[in-house]
Amino acid sequence: MAGSSKQKKQMAGTMAMYFAETGYIPNPREFSADPNRPVQIKIPTVRKIFGSWSIMEKYTRSFCPALMRGLTNVKPTSTDPLEELKKAQTAQAEIEGANGESI
């Protein structure tokens, strides 16, 4: 049995905020294991209101497009930006000018 429109809108708003905070859309197993998920929302609740996880995702994307923009199902990697800068090579300065003379 599907939930009411009010229930769907409320859950979609809560889930959109959760997805925006995590930075991606987890699968149901990852969602259940996450200690930071909304306490009142469980997988059976999602299925009761929407029917399935994928329908909840689609509804949330259409109901809260600003929060869901750019989110994917791929978990972002946690790399240190300073390490990336250290690994990046610096560009070499020009040793000759446009006319072939030393700078």
Backbone as JSON, one array per atom type, in Angstrom:
{
  "sequence": "MAGSSKQKKQMAGTMAMYFAETGYIPNPREFSADPNRPVQIKIPTVRKIFGSWSIMEKYTRSFCPALMRGLTNVKPTSTDPLEELKKAQTAQAEIEGANGESI",
  "N": [[0.84, -1.18, 0.0], [0.61, 2.13, -0.88], [1.9, 5.19, 0.44], [0.51, 8.33, 1.66], [0.3, 11.47, -0.13], [1.34, 13.52, 1.41], [2.99, 12.11, 3.22], [4.87, 11.1, 1.41], [6.06, 13.45, 0.43], [7.19, 14.51, 2.78], [9.03, 12.47, 3.51], [10.61, 12.45, 1.21], [11.84, 14.98, 1.35], [13.35, 14.69, 3.72], [15.02, 12.55, 3.01], [16.37, 13.68, 0.83], [17.89, 15.65, 2.1], [19.53, 13.99, 3.64], [20.89, 12.56, 1.61], [22.24, 14.68, 0.4], [23.95, 15.44, 2.47], [25.55, 13.14, 2.75], [26.68, 13.0, 0.25], [26.31, 11.29, -1.85], [24.12, 8.78, -3.3], [23.28, 6.17, -1.44], [23.01, 2.52, -1.59], [20.25, 0.4, -0.55], [21.28, -1.4, 1.42], [23.66, -0.17, 2.34], [22.51, 2.13, 3.33], [20.97, 1.15, 5.48], [22.99, 0.28, 7.18], [24.3, 2.59, 7.87], [25.24, 4.7, 10.48], [24.54, 7.37, 10.64], [22.16, 7.82, 9.4], [18.75, 9.04, 8.98], [16.89, 8.55, 11.9], [14.2, 7.75, 12.14], [13.58, 6.64, 9.7], [13.49, 3.68, 7.96], [14.26, 0.83, 5.9], [11.93, -0.86, 5.5], [9.98, 1.09, 5.98], [10.37, 2.88, 3.88], [9.67, 1.2, 1.76], [7.01, 0.77, 2.42], [5.83, 3.29, 2.08], [6.65, 4.21, -0.5], [6.87, 1.93, -2.11], [9.14, 0.89, -3.38], [12.77, 1.17, -3.24], [13.95, 2.36, -5.5], [11.86, 3.82, -6.64], [11.47, 5.68, -4.64], [13.91, 7.06, -4.87], [13.63, 8.23, -7.46], [11.35, 9.84, -7.08], [12.3, 11.55, -5.09], [14.36, 12.84, -6.45], [12.84, 14.3, -8.32], [11.21, 15.83, -6.66], [12.92, 17.35, -5.01], [14.93, 18.87, -6.67], [17.07, 20.72, -6.51], [18.64, 20.0, -4.29], [19.36, 17.44, -5.01], [20.86, 17.66, -7.25], [23.59, 16.69, -9.16], [24.26, 14.49, -7.58], [25.28, 11.12, -7.38], [25.21, 7.49, -7.62], [27.63, 6.58, -6.85], [30.05, 6.17, -4.42], [31.85, 8.81, -3.0], [35.41, 9.18, -3.18], [37.72, 9.34, -0.52], [40.16, 11.26, -0.57], [43.16, 12.95, 0.3], [43.48, 16.34, -0.23], [45.89, 17.74, -0.02], [47.83, 15.79, -0.39], [47.36, 15.16, -3.04], [48.16, 17.54, -4.22], [50.87, 17.5, -3.65], [51.7, 15.37, -5.2], [51.16, 16.25, -7.73], [52.71, 17.55, -10.61], [54.69, 20.44, -10.96], [54.37, 23.1, -13.29], [56.81, 23.74, -15.75], [58.83, 26.63, -15.97], [59.11, 29.0, -18.61], [62.05, 29.02, -20.49], [62.98, 30.39, -22.58], [62.2, 33.29, -24.45], [59.64, 34.59, -26.67], [61.0, 35.37, -28.93], [63.23, 33.78, -28.96], [65.31, 34.49, -27.3], [67.01, 34.44, -24.11], [65.18, 34.71, -21.1]],
  "CA": [[0.0, 0.0, 0.0], [1.4, 3.35, -0.99], [1.63, 6.22, 1.43], [-0.17, 9.52, 1.17], [1.14, 12.49, -0.76], [2.02, 14.24, 2.5], [4.06, 11.24, 3.69], [5.9, 11.03, 0.38], [6.78, 14.73, 0.39], [7.99, 14.63, 3.99], [10.14, 11.54, 3.43], [11.5, 12.9, 0.13], [12.64, 16.09, 1.88], [14.31, 14.14, 4.68], [16.01, 11.75, 2.28], [17.19, 14.59, 0.03], [18.88, 16.24, 3.0], [20.48, 12.92, 3.99], [21.73, 12.3, 0.44], [23.12, 15.84, 0.21], [24.98, 15.39, 3.52], [26.49, 12.06, 2.5], [27.37, 13.28, -0.99], [25.94, 10.31, -2.87], [22.91, 8.03, -2.97], [23.68, 4.8, -1.11], [22.03, 1.48, -1.86], [19.51, 0.14, 0.7], [22.11, -2.07, 2.42], [24.53, 0.85, 2.91], [21.64, 3.02, 4.1], [20.61, 0.48, 6.74], [24.18, 0.16, 8.03], [24.85, 3.91, 8.18], [24.79, 5.21, 11.78], [24.12, 8.76, 10.51], [20.9, 7.92, 8.66], [17.63, 9.51, 9.8], [16.5, 7.47, 12.82], [12.82, 7.3, 11.93], [13.4, 6.04, 8.38], [14.09, 2.36, 7.75], [13.93, 0.29, 4.58], [10.5, -1.23, 5.42], [9.17, 2.32, 5.92], [10.48, 3.37, 2.5], [8.86, 0.31, 0.92], [5.59, 0.96, 2.75], [5.35, 4.56, 1.55], [6.9, 4.36, -1.93], [6.77, 0.67, -2.83], [10.5, 0.39, -3.58], [13.85, 2.13, -3.06], [14.18, 3.09, -6.75], [10.77, 4.79, -6.81], [11.78, 6.75, -3.7], [14.98, 7.86, -5.48], [13.08, 9.02, -8.57], [10.45, 10.85, -6.52], [13.12, 12.53, -4.38], [15.04, 13.64, -7.49], [11.9, 15.23, -8.94], [10.64, 16.71, -5.64], [13.98, 18.22, -4.5], [15.99, 18.85, -7.68], [18.23, 21.54, -6.13], [19.48, 19.22, -3.37], [19.79, 16.19, -5.63], [21.66, 17.94, -8.44], [24.98, 16.25, -9.12], [24.48, 13.3, -6.76], [25.28, 9.85, -8.1], [25.2, 6.31, -6.76], [29.01, 6.22, -6.6], [30.55, 6.74, -3.18], [33.04, 9.63, -3.27], [36.63, 8.72, -2.55], [38.22, 10.27, 0.48], [41.58, 11.51, -0.76], [43.63, 14.17, 0.92], [43.84, 17.29, -1.27], [47.31, 18.1, 0.09], [48.61, 14.72, -1.01], [47.22, 15.32, -4.48], [49.0, 18.67, -4.63], [52.27, 17.08, -3.59], [51.94, 14.46, -6.31], [51.03, 16.96, -9.0], [53.95, 18.17, -11.04], [54.57, 21.86, -11.24], [54.67, 23.43, -14.68], [58.13, 24.34, -15.89], [58.83, 28.0, -16.46], [59.73, 29.17, -19.92], [63.46, 29.44, -20.41], [63.22, 31.27, -23.71], [61.11, 34.17, -24.8], [59.01, 34.33, -27.95], [61.96, 35.62, -30.0], [64.33, 32.86, -28.82], [66.32, 34.97, -26.37], [66.79, 34.06, -22.72], [64.33, 35.63, -20.36]],
  "C": [[0.88, 1.24, 0.0], [0.97, 4.37, 0.06], [0.92, 7.41, 0.8], [0.83, 10.49, 0.57], [1.95, 13.25, 0.29], [3.19, 13.42, 3.04], [5.2, 11.18, 2.7], [6.73, 12.32, 0.35], [7.68, 14.89, 1.61], [9.21, 13.71, 3.92], [11.12, 11.96, 2.33], [12.37, 14.05, 0.6], [13.71, 15.61, 2.84], [15.4, 13.37, 3.97], [16.91, 12.62, 1.42], [18.26, 15.25, 0.89], [19.94, 15.21, 3.39], [21.43, 12.66, 2.82], [22.7, 13.45, 0.21], [24.25, 15.84, 1.24], [26.0, 14.3, 3.25], [27.24, 12.26, 1.2], [27.1, 12.29, -2.1], [24.67, 9.61, -2.41], [23.32, 6.59, -2.69], [22.61, 3.79, -1.53], [21.34, 1.16, -0.52], [20.36, -0.52, 1.79], [23.04, -1.07, 3.11], [23.72, 1.81, 3.78], [21.3, 2.42, 5.45], [21.78, 0.44, 7.71], [24.73, 1.5, 8.47], [24.33, 4.4, 9.53], [24.27, 6.64, 11.71], [22.81, 8.93, 9.75], [19.81, 8.48, 9.57], [17.05, 8.35, 10.62], [15.12, 6.91, 12.49], [12.6, 6.6, 10.6], [14.2, 4.74, 8.27], [13.63, 1.86, 6.39], [12.46, -0.16, 4.5], [9.58, 0.0, 5.35], [9.18, 2.89, 4.51], [9.61, 2.51, 1.59], [7.37, 0.48, 1.17], [5.04, 2.22, 2.08], [5.5, 4.65, 0.03], [6.72, 3.08, -2.73], [8.13, 0.06, -3.09], [11.5, 1.53, -3.4], [14.03, 2.98, -4.33], [13.09, 4.13, -7.0], [10.99, 5.96, -5.86], [12.87, 7.65, -4.26], [14.43, 8.77, -6.57], [12.18, 10.14, -8.05], [11.26, 11.94, -5.83], [13.86, 13.42, -5.37], [14.09, 14.67, -8.1], [11.34, 16.24, -7.92], [11.65, 17.72, -5.12], [15.14, 18.29, -5.5], [17.23, 19.66, -7.29], [19.17, 20.76, -5.22], [20.07, 17.99, -4.05], [20.68, 16.4, -6.85], [23.1, 17.48, -8.24], [25.25, 15.03, -8.27], [24.39, 12.05, -7.62], [25.23, 8.7, -7.1], [26.6, 5.85, -6.4], [29.5, 6.94, -5.35], [31.81, 7.57, -3.48], [34.26, 9.09, -2.53], [37.12, 9.78, -1.58], [39.73, 10.39, 0.33], [41.93, 12.85, -0.14], [44.06, 15.15, -0.17], [45.31, 17.71, -1.22], [48.2, 17.04, -0.54], [48.54, 14.82, -2.53], [48.08, 16.46, -4.99], [50.47, 18.29, -4.62], [52.63, 16.2, -4.78], [51.92, 15.18, -7.66], [52.36, 17.62, -9.35], [53.69, 19.65, -11.31], [54.96, 22.11, -12.69], [56.04, 24.08, -14.75], [58.0, 25.73, -16.48], [59.49, 28.05, -17.83], [61.18, 29.63, -19.75], [63.83, 30.33, -21.58], [61.98, 32.11, -23.98], [60.57, 33.8, -26.17], [60.01, 34.49, -29.1], [63.19, 34.73, -29.88], [65.42, 33.31, -27.87], [65.99, 34.49, -24.95], [65.96, 35.13, -22.01], [65.09, 36.24, -19.21]]
}
